[in-house]
């Protein structure tokens, strides 16, 4: 079985946002899979995806603090500044975390660990709505 959906996420402020529920809700065929794979791809170069701890908001704040220190806005060595001081840093941050996730599917659910969640990493102050393409494939239940 194959299925593919585009999931539109609303605009989020800069930061790390749990979107596991939005991804699951955008996949009506997920419940039909016994075993398979979900491939989640973000269609943007200034936002990214990562999989990490979903319980403590401190983890999300610490991620944001580290990324903003590691790749500061407006650094004098950036040449790509046409779209603002946060644009080139957003591209670098997105490259560090990545544009896709591959998640196993088991018994109609994403087979995430107890404390794992899918994060949208919004690296711009005003990135706007974001689009994900999610492809499911596997054996029916």
C-alpha positions in Angstrom: 0.0 0.0 0.0 1.2 3.5 -0.9 -0.3 6.9 0.2 1.0 10.4 0.0 -0.4 13.6 1.5 0.6 17.2 1.7 0.2 18.6 5.2 0.0 22.3 5.6 1.2 23.6 9.0 0.2 27.1 10.2 2.8 29.8 10.6 4.7 29.3 13.8 7.1 31.8 15.5 10.8 31.0 15.5 11.5 28.0 17.6 11.0 24.3 17.9 7.3 23.1 17.7 5.9 19.6 18.3 3.8 18.7 15.2 3.4 14.9 15.7 -0.3 15.2 16.1 -0.7 17.3 12.9 1.3 14.7 11.0 -0.7 11.8 12.3 -4.0 13.6 11.7 -3.0 14.3 8.1 -2.5 10.5 7.4 -5.9 8.8 7.2 -4.3 5.6 5.9 -1.9 5.3 8.8 -4.4 3.2 10.8 -4.6 0.7 7.9 -0.9 -0.2 8.0 0.4 -3.1 9.9 4.0 -2.6 9.2 5.6 0.1 7.0 7.5 3.4 6.8 6.4 7.0 6.9 8.7 9.5 5.2 8.2 13.1 6.2 9.7 15.8 4.0 9.6 19.6 4.5 9.3 21.6 1.3 11.3 24.6 2.6 15.0 25.6 3.0 14.6 27.9 6.1 12.8 25.4 8.3 13.5 21.8 9.1 12.5 18.7 10.9 13.9 16.7 13.8 12.9 14.0 16.1 13.5 14.5 19.8 12.1 14.5 23.3 8.4 15.5 23.4 7.7 16.0 27.2 9.7 19.0 28.4 9.3 22.4 26.9 12.8 23.1 28.3 14.2 20.9 25.6 12.6 23.1 22.9 13.9 26.3 24.6 17.4 24.9 24.9 17.5 23.9 21.3 16.5 27.4 20.2 19.1 29.0 22.6 21.9 26.8 21.3 21.0 27.3 17.6 20.7 31.0 17.9 24.1 31.2 19.6 25.8 28.8 17.2 24.4 30.5 14.1 23.7 34.2 15.0 21.5 36.5 12.9 23.2 39.3 11.1 26.8 38.0 11.3 29.1 40.2 9.2 30.4 37.1 7.3 27.0 36.3 5.6 26.7 37.6 2.1 23.2 36.2 1.4 21.2 38.9 3.2 18.6 39.9 0.6 15.7 38.4 2.6 16.8 39.7 6.0 19.3 39.0 8.8 17.6 35.7 9.7 17.6 34.2 6.2 21.1 32.8 5.8 21.3 31.6 9.4 17.9 29.8 8.8 19.4 28.0 5.8 22.4 26.8 7.8 20.2 25.7 10.8 18.0 23.8 8.4 21.0 22.0 6.9 22.1 21.0 10.4 18.8 19.4 11.4 17.6 18.2 7.9 14.7 18.2 5.6 13.3 14.8 6.2 12.5 12.0 8.7 12.0 8.3 8.2 9.8 6.8 10.9 8.7 3.1 11.1 5.0 2.3 11.2 3.7 -0.5 13.4 0.1 -1.6 14.0 -1.4 1.5 12.5 0.8 4.0 14.4 4.0 5.8 14.0 6.5 3.6 16.0 8.0 6.5 18.0 9.7 6.0 21.3 7.8 6.9 24.5 9.4 10.4 24.7 9.8 11.1 21.0 8.0 13.7 18.9 8.3 15.3 15.5 9.5 18.9 15.7 9.0 21.6 13.1 12.1 23.7 13.5 11.2 27.2 12.5 14.4 29.2 11.9 12.9 32.5 10.8 11.0 35.2 12.6 8.3 35.2 10.1 8.6 32.0 8.1 4.9 31.6 7.2 2.9 28.5 6.8 5.0 25.4 6.1 4.2 22.3 3.9 5.2 18.7 4.5 4.9 15.9 2.0 4.4 12.6 3.8 4.7 9.3 2.0 3.4 6.1 3.6 4.2 2.7 2.3 3.9 -0.8 3.8 1.7 -3.8 4.3 -2.0 -3.5 5.4 -3.0 -4.8 8.8 
